[in-house]
Amino acid sequence: MINLNETLLAVDPAEALRDEVGKFEVTSPSGEKFTVICRPGQSITNIRLETTGQNLQVHQWRVRKVGVLNYPQEASS
């Protein structure tokens, strides 16, 4: 579980965000920033940088949690 304002580095941000809930700022290895919303029970497969040629360097994405999502709890009958 990633805490609010916590940052981590990941090769695959989708894998890093598996089972997470909240709003995240994801920065690609080349500096592009994305806002990713993770909701309960929903996920994406993967996000990876396409590389060509002999470039074997591992590219890391920066993932930072910037917000929380509030979901009302289901009322039990």
Phi and psi in degrees as GROMACS dihedral restraints (atoms count N, CA, C in turn):
[ dihedral_restraints ]
;  ai    aj    ak    al  type     phi  dphi    fc
    3     4     5     6     1   -89.1    20    10
    4     5     6     7     1   130.3    20    10
    6     7     8     9     1   -85.0    20    10
    7     8     9    10     1   158.7    20    10
    9    10    11    12     1   -55.5    20    10
   10    11    12    13     1   132.8    20    10
   12    13    14    15     1    70.0    20    10
   13    14    15    16     1     5.3    20    10
   15    16    17    18     1   -80.0    20    10
   16    17    18    19     1   142.8    20    10
   18    19    20    21     1  -121.0    20    10
   19    20    21    22     1   142.1    20    10
   21    22    23    24     1  -139.6    20    10
   22    23    24    25     1   160.9    20    10
   24    25    26    27     1  -107.1    20    10
   25    26    27    28     1   140.7    20    10
   27    28    29    30     1  -147.8    20    10
   28    29    30    31     1   146.0    20    10
   30    31    32    33     1   -75.9    20    10
   31    32    33    34     1   -37.0    20    10
   33    34    35    36     1  -126.7    20    10
   34    35    36    37     1   101.1    20    10
   36    37    38    39     1   -62.0    20    10
   37    38    39    40     1   -29.4    20    10
   39    40    41    42     1   -63.7    20    10
   40    41    42    43     1   -40.2    20    10
   42    43    44    45     1   -66.3    20    10
   43    44    45    46     1   -41.1    20    10
   45    46    47    48     1   -64.3    20    10
   46    47    48    49     1   -30.4    20    10
   48    49    50    51     1   -95.3    20    10
   49    50    51    52     1     5.5    20    10
   51    52    53    54     1   -59.2    20    10
   52    53    54    55     1   132.6    20    10
   54    55    56    57     1    67.3    20    10
   55    56    57    58     1    11.9    20    10
   57    58    59    60     1   -91.0    20    10
   58    59    60    61     1   156.0    20    10
   60    61    62    63     1  -133.0    20    10
   61    62    63    64     1   128.5    20    10
   63    64    65    66     1   146.5    20    10
   64    65    66    67     1  -170.2    20    10
   66    67    68    69     1  -110.0    20    10
   67    68    69    70     1   131.6    20    10
   69    70    71    72     1  -129.0    20    10
   70    71    72    73     1   144.0    20    10
   72    73    74    75     1  -100.1    20    10
   73    74    75    76     1   120.0    20    10
   75    76    77    78     1  -115.1    20    10
   76    77    78    79     1   124.4    20    10
   78    79    80    81     1  -111.8    20    10
   79    80    81    82     1   124.9    20    10
   81    82    83    84     1   -71.4    20    10
   82    83    84    85     1   164.6    20    10
   84    85    86    87     1   -58.8    20    10
   85    86    87    88     1   -26.4    20    10
   87    88    89    90     1   -93.6    20    10
   88    89    90    91     1     2.3    20    10
   90    91    92    93     1   104.1    20    10
   91    92    93    94     1    -6.1    20    10
   93    94    95    96     1   -69.2    20    10
   94    95    96    97     1   138.8    20    10
   96    97    98    99     1  -107.6    20    10
   97    98    99   100     1   139.2    20    10
   99   100   101   102     1  -128.9    20    10
  100   101   102   103     1   146.1    20    10
  102   103   104   105     1  -101.8    20    10
  103   104   105   106     1   126.3    20    10
  105   106   107   108     1  -120.2    20    10
  106   107   108   109     1   126.8    20    10
  108   109   110   111     1  -104.7    20    10
  109   110   111   112     1   123.4    20    10
  111   112   113   114     1  -109.8    20    10
  112   113   114   115     1   122.6    20    10
  114   115   116   117     1  -111.9    20    10
  115   116   117   118     1   153.4    20    10
  117   118   119   120     1   -57.9    20    10
  118   119   120   121     1   134.9    20    10
  120   121   122   123     1    77.4    20    10
  121   122   123   124     1     3.5    20    10
  123   124   125   126     1  -122.9    20    10
  124   125   126   127     1   147.8    20    10
  126   127   128   129     1  -154.3    20    10
  127   128   129   130     1   168.9    20    10
  129   130   131   132     1  -114.0    20    10
  130   131   132   133     1   157.7    20    10
  132   133   134   135     1   -74.1    20    10
  133   134   135   136     1   -59.0    20    10
  135   136   137   138     1  -166.9    20    10
  136   137   138   139     1   161.9    20    10
  138   139   140   141     1  -134.7    20    10
  139   140   141   142     1   118.7    20    10
  141   142   143   144     1  -137.9    20    10
  142   143   144   145     1   148.6    20    10
  144   145   146   147     1   -81.0    20    10
  145   146   147   148     1   127.1    20    10
  147   148   149   150     1   -78.0    20    10
  148   149   150   151     1   127.7    20    10
  150   151   152   153     1  -120.6    20    10
  151   152   153   154     1   150.1    20    10
  153   154   155   156     1  -123.7    20    10
  154   155   156   157     1   161.7    20    10
  156   157   158   159     1    74.1    20    10
  157   158   159   160     1  -150.8    20    10
  159   160   161   162     1   -92.8    20    10
  160   161   162   163     1    12.9    20    10
  162   163   164   165     1   -70.8    20    10
  163   164   165   166     1   101.3    20    10
  165   166   167   168     1  -101.2    20    10
  166   167   168   169     1     6.0    20    10
  168   169   170   171     1   -63.8    20    10
  169   170   171   172     1   137.4    20    10
  171   172   173   174     1   -79.5    20    10
  172   173   174   175     1   126.0    20    10
  174   175   176   177     1   -96.5    20    10
  175   176   177   178     1   128.7    20    10
  177   178   179   180     1  -112.5    20    10
  178   179   180   181     1   139.0    20    10
  180   181   182   183     1   -97.6    20    10
  181   182   183   184     1   147.2    20    10
  183   184   185   186     1  -100.9    20    10
  184   185   186   187     1   127.1    20    10
  186   187   188   189     1  -120.0    20    10
  187   188   189   190     1   123.0    20    10
  189   190   191   192     1  -130.9    20    10
  190   191   192   193     1   129.8    20    10
  192   193   194   195     1   -80.3    20    10
  193   194   195   196     1   122.5    20    10
  195   196   197   198     1  -115.4    20    10
  196   197   198   199     1    -5.0    20    10
  198   199   200   201     1  -165.3    20    10
  199   200   201   202     1   161.7    20    10
  201   202   203   204     1  -115.3    20    10
  202   203   204   205     1   153.7    20    10
  204   205   206   207     1  -109.1    20    10
  205   206   207   208     1   132.5    20    10
  207   208   209   210     1  -102.9    20    10
  208   209   210   211     1   120.0    20    10
  210   211   212   213     1  -116.0    20    10
  211   212   213   214     1   130.4    20    10
  213   214   215   216     1   -65.2    20    10
  214   215   216   217     1   140.4    20    10
  216   217   218   219     1   -73.0    20    10
  217   218   219   220     1   144.8    20    10
  219   220   221   222     1   -68.2    20    10
  220   221   222   223     1   136.2    20    10
  222   223   224   225     1   -78.9    20    10
  223   224   225   226     1   130.7    20    10
  225   226   227   228     1   -90.6    20    10
  226   227   228   229     1   141.7    20    10
